[in-house]
Amino acid sequence: MARQPITRATPYHSKKYRRTFHTEREYRNFLARRKGFRSWWAQQRARFSVGTSSEFRGRSTSEREAHVNALHARTDILGGLSKRAALERWDLTENAFERHVGGTIEHEGGRWRPTGIAPFRLERMLTSRGERMVHPDDDQEASRVGGHWNAAKGYARAYGTPQEAAAFAVLRTYEGDVVDAERFMTDPDDVLDYYETHPEGFESLYDDTEAA
């Protein structure tokens, strides 16, 4: 049974902690301090910190969804949408946005731009072992993942046409590159096989970027 909101008219007595709380804020602050935070507000804004893909998957569904939404909002803001509009679009509070991507963009000269801090993200990548989820170290690596997808798709579509050689030359620029210990798929036969056996996944591969 859900607990009713805590107010002075309806205080809440915790048998576990052996004390009575008279407001929701008082109760939330108490729980936050037990976790090492100064307040509930500070806990909400605490940086979302994970280092690996497995750690990310170990978080709650709601927290993973909030992180993905914060990434989308960040992209919209960098694209020119106001911060307020972006938060409304992705149903985020200011605290949630700061928790997940705070410090990764800054407002300077009337516009938002990336800082040197990259948010945690998972990208769908076409690797030498097939489709994998990887964690790029920064925006440049994330862009590289997307660029390779376009190169692989371009080669598959150009195969057997006069544009095949040029498309293959672009694909080969990714040979030997590594993201999150995964190598890009650059073997032309592998790319064609994947395109033939996974047409739907191949087409949607990069559309799902940042939807970890």
N, C-alpha and C positions, 0 to 999 in steps of 0.2 A: 504493500500500500504506500502510495507516494506521501511524503511528508508535506504538510501544509506550510506555506510561507511563514517565516518567523517575524513576528511583530511584537510590540510591547503588549498588545492586547492578547496575542497568542504566542507566548514564549515557548521555547523548546528546551526540554531537559534531556541531556544526553546521559544515559546510564553508563555508556562506555567511558566517557570522560568525567562523569560525576560533577557536572556543572550545568547551570541554566543559562541559555542565551536569549537575549531580548530583541535582537535584530538579526536580519540575514547577514548583514555586513560583519557584525561581531562574530558570528559563527564561521563565516568564510575566512575572515582574518585569522581566527584561531587555528583553523585547519591548515592554512597557508604557512603560518609560523611554525607549525609542527613539521613542515616539510623543508624548513630552512629559509623561507621567504619573509620579507619584511611585512608584507600584506597580501591580501587577495589580488589587489591591483598589480602588485609587483609580480606575482605568480603568473597572471594572465599575460604579462608582457615579457616574461622570461624567454630567452632565445630558444627556439626549437632546435635542438642539437642532436643530430645523429651522424654517424660517420660511414655507415655502410648500408647497402641495400637491404640486408637482412634486418638491421636495426629498424629501418623505416617500416618494413612490413610488420614488425613486432608492435608498432604503435596501434592505438585504437582506430577503428574505421573513421570515426568523426574527426580525429586529429589528422589522419592522412588526407581526408577530404578537404579539411580546412587548409592544409598546406598546399594542396593542388590549386585550390581557389585563390590562395594568396599569390601563387606563381602567375596565375592568369591575370590577377589584378595588377601585379607588378608589370607584366608585359603591356597591359592597356595603358598604364600610367606613363611608361617610357614611350609609348606610341602617341602620347598627346592627350589622352583622356584625363580629366581632373581626378585627383585622388579620391575625392568624395564620391564622384560618379562611379569610379571603379569599385570602391568598397560596396556601394549599393548594388552594383551589377552582380557581384560575386557573394553577396550576403555575408560580409565580413565586418567585424567591429574594428576599431582602430587598434585595440589591444591585440586582437588576433593577427592583424596584418603585421604589427611590429614583432610579434612573437615568431612568425614564420619567415618574414623577409626583411625585417627591420635592419637597417645598416647596409643593405645591399643597393640602395638607391639614395640619392641626395638631391635636394632642390638648390640649384645654383643658376644665377643669371636668368631667372624667370622660367626655367625648365628643369625637368627631372633627368638625371643621368645616372648610369651605373657607378658604383664605387668599386674598390678593389676587392670587395667581399662578395663572394658568389653564394646564392642560396642553395640549399640541398635540393637536388632534383633527380629524377630518374627519367631517362630518355629511352625510347624504343630504337634499337640499333640493329642494322643488318650486319652481322659479324661473320667471320669465317666458319663459325659453327652454326649459323642460322640466326634466327631472330632472338635477341636477348635484351633485357633491361639493364642499362648501365648508368653509372653515376659520374657525369662529367665533372671535372674539377672547377671549371669556370664557364663563363658565357661563350668564350672562344671555342672550347671543346664541344659545347652543346651545339654551336653553330656548325662545327665540323661534322657532327653526326647527321644533322639535317642536310648538309651539302652532299655528303656521301650518298644519302638516300636518293637525292635528286640525280646524282651521277649514275647510280645503279639503275634507276628507272629509265634515265635517258638512254643508257646503253641498250637495255632490253628492248626498248621501243625502236631504236635505230638499227638493230641487228638486221642484216640483210639489205640495208639501204646504203646509198652513197655516203650517209652521215655516220656509218658505223665506226670508221677509223677515228674520226674526231671524238666521238662519244667514248670510245675505249681509252683514248689518250687522257680524257678527263678522269675516268674511273681509276686509271693507274696512278694518279697523283695521290691516292689514298693508300697505296701499297706500303705496308710496313708501319703505318700509323696505329697507335694503340690508345684506347679509351677504357679506363677501368679494367685493365688487363685483357681487354678483348680487341682483336684485330678486325679491321674492316674486311668485308667480303669483296675481293677484287679479281678473283679468278672468273674469267668471262663465262666459262661453262657453268660454274656454280650460280652465277647471277641469273643466267638463262633458265637453269633448272628450277631455281626458286621462283622465278617469275611464272613459269608454266605450272608449277605444283601449288603455289600459294598466290593466285591472282588477286583475291580479295584482300588478304593480309598485306600483300606487296603494295597495293594501291593505298591502303589506309595506314601504312607503317608510320609515316612521319606526321600524319594528321593527328595522331594521338600523343604527340610530343608533350611532355610535362604533365601528362595525366597519369602519374605514377600511382 
